[in-house]
């Protein structure tokens, strides 16, 4: 097919869009806004929709009456690419077009092809829509640019459009410079402060999305310690709650809170409490947690295991088969919590994620919103306003994430100055264990000795209900062809229910959760093994040795076949000495012994660094 034939298809195919009650408001309104924009201009544009509001469906509608030829849809990753394909695949009678009555049947398209292994240009020639992820056009070795003339695509649709300012995307836009460009995003600015390419032609607010039942109403819950005692720079300090609010502005303090086991434990307890709450309304429901580093994630997972939860840790260094196993367990509800390090990001769709536990300080608003977005999809989409769809984000006041919650609630302002203020110059590198700077020490800069917690501060996203919201709610029901009175929904009843959803700030008692001693011991045993790996990594980093190298094989005969395995063995031996046990006796070790081994990690790093350095010196 050539572009003239494809343009005719998108122009002449009868569609049911404008007054289609099966489509969501942001799909109809967003489509009309894009159509109106390209009636007057050819400049790039974007629409801003919260997660769960029908963005993929809107992408499927966009070409009709607008495109002059073939469509290129770009997804930022394989997960999103797969979701888009499934939604727009007309071979499936449950695809978006048929499910929403956009057209009844079709044998002439829109056909869709994927740029994947084994695909070639003939597949694209036969398609109205070509679906890819940006990596297909990135890198020096990629040849797709050479396969397409620069007028091959007449429209480019960019999912998660806040990426579209990156050089790779700009190169794409410059090459296909005749194409209309439309981006779709939940956040109009990247974490580094750069704004999405194009003009915002449509915005659908989070408030409206929650009121209409497209996404889950969300509350924040912050651990509010009455008192914290910690050491830093050799000095011991005790702070009140008000002192913590002052100190958290300093990065070293919020970082210390993030990496403190005492503070992590209280976040764990608060998130388990909220998990119990959401599980009253349906099962399975799960916790998603974000950690600072792989080691930190293992520590957080260990705390969850102490309270009997089934937990998995997900990070980029896992083998693909292990990631697939964890993903399957998560989707099938076999686990209670997933602790991840910059994984399960944008586009991840799982409504059963109902509690987001924050164990790291965010330095800008965009990644915070993206993490909150992981829990906004409805767990019970058939009953949108069910109590079981309320979700929670749990954090600690000392992490200084309250500011982002406040700004998230103001996110609906269509004020570019607001975004420029809060995004400019932001930097979202991980605070500890960052891949850009190898870890050189396991000794914390700040150590929290004790934290007294008797309450949490709870805030709802919806805090103010006005008459516009009430009338909008009623209008929406009438647009669907129903009379609110038939359901017993008078204006007063609707107002009362909305006001209930918009709870003001309140203090709730902290729940003390009891850990079974056996769970604690088993969790500490697993953590001791993970600590041995962290010790090995740190020593290798210090000595500038490769994990897969062989320098230590001759220095430590019989201890292993590579540097990493030898150092893990040495680290476990050092742990055994701290526990006062022999090799092979860990089955008989107590909680206290495993705890002593874990706490000794910084000292073991120093000890092994000196020992190995000396041994290598003698070998040279």
N, C-alpha and C positions, 0 to 999 in steps of 0.2 A: 504494500500500500504506500502511496505517496502522500505528502502532506495535504494536497488538495482533497483527496478522497477522505482522509481522516477529519479534516476540517468540516466537510459536508456531513459526516456522521455526527459530530458533536453539535452541529448547527441544526440538523433536521430530525434527529431522533426525538420522538415525543417523550417528554418527561413530566413527572408530577412533583414539582418542587415548591412553587410559590404558596399554595394553600394546603400543603400536605400535612395533616395532623400527626402522621406517624413520624415525621421528622422533628427533631428537637429545635427549640427556638434559636439557639446559636447556629444551627446548620442552615435554617432558612434565612435568618438575618445576616449571617456571615456571607452566605452565597450572594445575596442581594447587594451587600456592601462591595464585594469584589467585582461583581458585574457593573455596578455603578462607577467604580473607579476606572475600569478599563473602557468604559464608554467615553471617558474624557481624556484619559492619559494612558501611556504605555510604561510609566515608571514602576519600579518594583514596589510591592506593598506587603504588609503582613497583617495577620489577625492574631489576637491574643485570647486564648481559651484555657481555662483551668483543665487539668487532667480529668478525664472521665466525661467530658461534655460533648463528645461526638466529633472529635477533630478528624479522625480518619474518614468518617462519612462525609464531612465537609470537603475533604480533599477529593473524594470520589465525585462530588457534585460539581466542583469548580470548573472543569473543562467545558461543560455544556453551555452553548451560546457564547462562549468566551474564547476558546482556543482556536487558533488558525492552523493547527496541525498536531503532530505527535507530542506526547507528554513525557517528560522525564520526572519521576518522583525520586527524591533522594532522602534516604533515611540515615541517621547517624550510626546505626549499628544493626547487627543481624536480627536481634530480637524484634526491633521495630519493623524492619523490612518484612519479616515473616508475618507480623500482625497485619500490616497493610495488604499484603498479598491475599491473606485469608479473607479479609473484609471485602476486597474488590474482585474476587475471583468468581466470575459469572458461571463457572462450572458447578459451583456449590449453590444449591437452592436456598441456603441460609445466608448467603452473602448480603451485604448491606443493601444493594440495589433492590433485591427482591423482598427482603425482610421489611424494608421501609416503603415499599410500593413506589419507588422512583420510576420504574417501568415494570410491566407485568412479566413479559418474556422477551428474550432477545436471542437471535442467532448470528447477529452481525457485529457484536461487540458490546462494550469495549473489551478487546483482548489485551491481556497483560503478559509481559515477559520479564524474566529476572536476569540480570547480569550476574551469573554465578558460574562456577566451574562447569565447563562443557557447553556454555551458551556461546552463540556466535551472532554475527550481524543479521543473518537470515531470520533468527528469532525476533529480532527487533523490527525488521522490515514488516513482519506479519502482525505487529502489535500496535494498538492505539496508545498504550501506556507501557513505558519501560521503567522497571523498578530496580533501584540499585542502592548501595550504601556508598558513602563518600570515598571509602578506601579504594573502590574500584577505579576512581579517577585520580587517586593520589599516588605519589612516588614516581621515581624516574623510570621504573621498569614497566609501568602500566601503559598499555597500547590502545586503550579504548578511545582516547582522543583521536588517534590516527584513523580509527575505523569509521568515524562519523564526520560528515561535513559540518561546518559551523551553522548551517541552517537546517540540520536534521531534526532538531527539537524546536517547537514553537512555544512551548510552555514548560517552565521548571517549577515544581512544587517541592518545597523544602520543609521536611518535618523536623521538629525541634529547632526552629529557625534561629534561635539565639546563637547557633554555631556559624551562621552564614557570613560573618565578618572575617572568618579565618582565611588565610591566604589561599588554601586549597579551593575553597568555595569561590573566592573572588576570581581565581583563574578560570573556573568553570563558567561563571557568568560572563566573563570577558570573551571566552571562546564561542559560546552560544549567545552572542550578543543581540540576536534578533528575537530571543525568547522572552515571553512575559514571565516575570518571577514573582511567585507568591510564597511567603513563609508562614508557618504556623507554629506558635510557641505559647508556653505558659508564662514565660518570663521575657520581657522585652529587652533585657540587657544581660550580657554575659557577666561572669564574676570578675572579669578584669576591667569592667566599666564600658566596654564597647557596645554600642547599641545595634540592634538588629537592622540589617540593610532594608531600606524602604520606608514607606509611610504606613502608619497604623490606620487601617481603614475600618477596623471593627474590634471591639473589646467586649467580652462577656465577663461580668464580675464574679468573684468568688462568692460574695454575699448572695447574689441572685442564683448562682448555681446551687448553693446550699438550701436556699428557700424553696427552690423548685424540685429539690430531691435528685439532682444530677450527681452531686458529690456528697460525701459524708460531712456532717457538722463536726467540727473539731474543737476540742478543749486543750489548753496547755496545763501542765501540772509541773510545778517547779519545787524541788526539794529546798526547804527553807530552814537551814540550821540555826538553832538558837546560839550556838557557840562552836567555834573551830579552834583547835590547838594544833600548831604545825611548827616545824623547824625549817629554816632556810638560811643559808650562809652561816651555819653554826649557831644561829640564834633561835630561841623558842618564843613563839608569840601565841596569844589567845585573842580571838576576834569575836565580836558580837555579830548578829545578823546585819546590822547597819554598817559595821566595819567591812563585812564581806562585800556589801553592795558598793562600797567605795573602792576597795582593793581590786575588784574584778576587772576594772578598766585596764589594769596592767597585765600585759600578755603573760608574763612569767607566772603570775598568780593563777589566772584562768587555766594555764597549761598545767600547773601543779595540781589544781583541783581535778582536771581531766585524768591525770595519771595516778591519782590517789586511790588506793584500794578501798579506803574507808568511805570516800565520797561515792565511788563506783557502787559500793554495796547498797548505799541508800537509794541510788537511782534504780538499781536492780529491784530492790524491794518495792519501790513506788510503781515501777512498770509491771511487776507481777500482780500487784493490787489491782491495777487498771485492767490487766488481762483477765483477771477473775471477774471483773465487772462486766466486760463485754461478752464474756463467755456465758453469762446468765441469759443472754438473748440468742445464743446460737453457737454451734461449734462446727468446724474448727475456727478458732481465731488465733492469731500469732503476733509475736513481737518482732519488729525489725529494729536492729540497733546499729549505730554507726560508731566506729572506734577510730583512734588516732593512727594506729599501726597494726601490723600483724601480731606482734607480741602483745600489744594492748588488747586486741580482739580476743586472743586466747585467755588473757587474764579475766576479761569481762565474762566470757563463756564459762570459765571456771566458777565464777560466782553464781551464775544462773544454775549450773549443775548442782551446786551445794543445796539449792532449794528444790531439787528433784526435777528440774525442767530438762527436756530433751533439746539439746542445742547443737547447732552446726556453725562453723566459722567459714566464711567465704571471702577469698581474696584472689588477686590476679596471679599469684605464684603457684596455685594449685594446678595439677594436671587436668586436662579437659574432661577425662572420664570421671574424676572426682567432683568436678564442678557439676557435671550432668547428674551424678548421684545425689548431690545436695539439692539441686534444682528439683529433681523428681520428688524427693522427700518433702520439700517445701510445698510443692503444688498439690501433693496428695495428703497434706495435713499430718504427716508423721512426726513433725517436730513442733516444739512450742516457741522457739526463738531462733532467729538467724542473726548472727553478729557479723557484719561485713565491713570491709575496708574499701571504700570507693567502688563498690559493685552494686548490682541491682539498681542502676541509675534510671535515667529518663526513659520513659516508654515501658517500664516494667509494670505489668498488669496482673495484680493478684488482690482481689477484694478482701481476702481473709487476713491481710496485714492490717491490724487494727490498732496497734500501739507502736509508736515510734520512740525509741529510747535514744537520747542523745548523750554520748559520752565524750564528745569532743567540742571544743569551742569553734564556732564558725566565724570567719573573718569578714564575710559579706552576706548579703541577703539572698542572692540568686541560688547558691547551693543549698542554703537552708530551706528555701521554698521547694526546691527540687526533692529534697529528702522528705519534707512534709507531704509532698505529692504522692509518695509511695503508699500512704494510708488513706488517701481521699477517695479511692474507688469504693463503690458500695459493696458491702459484704452480702447484702440482701437486696439486689436490684428490683425484685418483684414487689417489694414493699418499701418504697423509697424513704418514707418518713418513719420507718420502724426504729425504735430505740436501739436496736442492734446495729444500726449503721453509725451511731456516734463513735468517734474515734478520739484518741488521745496522743499528744506528744509530751513526753516526759523528759525533764532535764534537771539541772541543778543551778541554783541562782548564781553560784560562783563561776559558772562557765561563761557568763555574760551573754547568753543567748536570748534573754528576755527582750533585749533591744530588737532582735530580729522578729520575735513574735509580735511586738508592738508594730513594727513596720509592715509585717505581713498583713496585719489587720487593716493597715492603711493602703494596702497594695492596690486597691481598686481605684485610687485616684489616677485620673488620666493627666498626670502632671509630669512632664519630662524632667523638670527641675528636680522633682523628688527623686527620680531614678538616678539622675546624674550625681546628686549629693551622696546617695547611699551606695552606689556601685563604683564610683571613680577610684581607680588605683587599687582595687581590692586584689588580694592574693590568697588563693585557697590551697597552698601547699600543705601537706600534712605536717603536724607540729612535732612529731617524734617518729623516728624510723622512716623518715622520708627517703624515697629511692634516690633522690638527687644527692643526698649526703649520707653515706654509710654510718650506721650506729657505731660509736666509739666507746660508749659507756652504758651500763645498766643502772648506774647510781642516780637516783632522782635528785634534781636540784632542790625540790621542795617535798617534804614528807609530812602528810597529815597524820597526827598521832591519835586524835580523837575528834569526833564530830557528834554533837547532840542534836537530834532531829525529833521533833514532836508534831510537826505539821507540814503541810504542803500548801502552796499558793496555787489556786485553780482559777483559770480564766477561760471564758468561751470566746470563740471567734465572733459570733453574732452577739453584739452587746447593746445595740440600739435598734428598736423597731419603730418605724414611722408609718404614716398613713399610705405613703407611696408603696411600701412593701406589701401592705394588706391588699390594696387595690390591684397591685401587680399579680399577687397570688390568686385573687378571684378571677382576674382577666384570663390568666393562663388556664384555669380550670374550664372557663367558658369557651376558650379557643379550642379545647379538646372536645367540645360538643356536649358538655355536662352542665347541669345546674347545681351550684354548690348547695342550695337549700335541700335538694334531694338527698344529700349526704349529711344533712344536719349541720352544715357549715355556714353559720351566720357570720357577719363581720366581727361581732364580739367574740365568738368562739375562736375564729381564726386569729384575731389579735391576741387573745389569751394564750393560745398555743405557741405563737411566734415569740411572745414575751417569755414563755417558759424556756424556749430554745435559746433565748438570748440572756443567759444567766450573767450576772455581774461578777466581779472578782470576789472570791471568798476563800477562807482558810479552812482546810479539811484536815482532820487528825491523821497523822502518819500511822500506818499499819506495821506492826512488828511481825515479821514472818519467821517462823522457827525452822531451822535447818536440821535435818537428821544427821547425827554424828557420822554415820556410815557414808552418807552422801558427801559430806565434807572431806572425809579421808580419801574417798575414791576420786573426787575432783582434784584434790591437792596432789595425788599421785600422778594424774594425767598432766597437771600443770607443771610438776617437777620435770617431766620428760620434755615438755615444750620449753621450759627454761634452759634445759641442757642444750637444746638446739640454738636458742638465743645467745647463750654463752659462747658456743662454738662460732656462730656468725660474728659476734663482736670481736673475739680474739683474732679471727681471720682478717677482719677489717683492719684491726690495729697493726697487724704484722704484714698487711698487704699481700696476703696469700689467697690464691683462688680456691674455691670450694672443691673443685674437681682436680686440683693439683696433687702432686705426689711428693712434695718436699718433706712431709712428715713421715712417710712410709719407712725410710731408712732410719730416721731418728727414733721412731717408736715401732720397732718390728713386732708384728703380731697383733697390733691394736686396730688395724683396719687397712683398707686399700686406697683410700683417698684422704686428703686433708680434713674434709668436713666430718667424715665418719670417725676418724681418729680423735678429733677434738670433742665430738659428742661423747665418745667413750671416756675420754679424760674428764670431761665435765661431770658425767654421771659418777665416775670414781670419786671426784672431789665432793659431790653431793653426798655420797655414801659415807664419807668421812665425817661430814657435818652431822649426819644422822646416826653416826656411830654404829654402822652396820657393815657387813661384808657384801661383796658382789653376790647377787642372787637371793638376798634376804629381804627385798622390798615388800614381799607379800606379808611379812610380819611387822612392818613399820607402822607407827601410829600417826595420828593426825599431827601431833606436835613435831614429830620427826620430819615429816614431809614439809610442814610449814617452815621449819628451821632451814631446810635445804633451799626452799624457794626464796626466803629472805636473804640467804647468803649469796645470791647470784652476783651482785657487784663485787664482793670480795673474791669470789671464785674467778671472775674475769681477770682481776688484777693478778691473782696468784698464777693462773695458767699462762697469762701473757709473759710474765717473767720466766716461768719454767720453760716454756717452749722456746722463747728467745735464747735462753742460755743453752738449751739442748741443740738448737740449730747452729749457734755460734761454735760449739764444740765440733760439729760435723764439718764446718767449713775450713 
